Amino acid sequence: MNTSQVVGLRRLSRLFACTASAAGVAPTGCIARIVLLGLLAVALLFGAPARAQIDEAAAERLMRSSGLWDQLGATAAGARAGIEAAAKNRLTALSDEEVQRLLKATDAAFAAETLRPAVRRALAARVPPGDLEALDAWLGGDLGRRITALEVAASRPDRDSERAIRAGISRLAAAPEARKKLIENLVESTRAAEAITNMTINVAVAVQRGMASVKPEGPVAPVATLREAFEAQRAQMQRAYGGMSQALFADMYQALSDAELAGYLEFLRGAAGRQFLEATMQAMEHALVDAAERLGSRLPAVRPGPNT
């Protein structure tokens, strides 16, 4: 999980705050806000379930060496930071007491002890055994370890993601064409713009689905209606996410030389790297959508209505 995923988790939590404040009303305003704020997580749509290919011990080793283990441990803190920022900037109508209840629900939904096993099982089902040697060699090599360190550092909950975006934009503006092309190719190889758009839609719908599961009589927009509203924004979202992803990548990987970025691209485009990227994204998608649905099921209790 790289920095764009982490930024997405923080900004996604602002959607949760917005949805919670609107529990019981149509979420049109929330949709507008999330389009303006943007969600820069990198994820893929659900993949079909697969039989276990590697054991969970090997999957956990990959999670730890890739930095995913540590980053999942910080997910709840990142979501919490997004909600606190939304409350501080008055992007939600929740009272202080309701914000605290939302924070507690978020901590429970995105707990590391829930996310880590879910991702570990999903990775075990998706990583071919024949790829382990190549993955261990890359992740254990000098360049692989340095890239992991950069991504873990970029995922800290206290990191200013807005500053990173601004810095990345400046770096891209001043970068030679060859560097710009490398960043563009990196975003393309990770399918960042398409993936975060899918992630935004799937997670937002999961929150709504979770709410409906515990309060079906509430006057919330149907899940299908919410999905349709997001789909109407897909092209606009995807264009914005492409540019913002380039800015984040330019900032995060600034310490890497052009040759090192090219080496990273070579790994991502190779069979083992491509499969691991897809497996990781699918595993994250499943885990985060499940967490979002759990959070959604807790939202009616955050701001109880007269019939609760």
Buried (B, 14 or more C-beta within 10 A) or exposed (E): BBBBBBBBBBBBBBBBBBBBBBBBEBBEEBBEBBBEBBBBBBBBEEBEEBEEBBEBEBBBBBBEBBBBBBBBBBBBBBBBBBBBBBBEEEBBEBEEEBBEBBBBBBEBBBBBEBBBBBBBBBBBBBBBEEBBEBBBEBBEEEBBBBBBEBBBEBBBBEBEBEEBBEBBBEBBEEBEEEBBEBBBBBBBBBBBBBBBBBBBBBBBBBBBBBBBEBBEEBEBBEBEBBBEBBEEBBEEBBEBBBBBBBBBBBBBBEEBEEEBBBBBBEBBEBEBBBBBBBBBBBBBBBBBBBBBBBBBBBBBBBBEEEEE
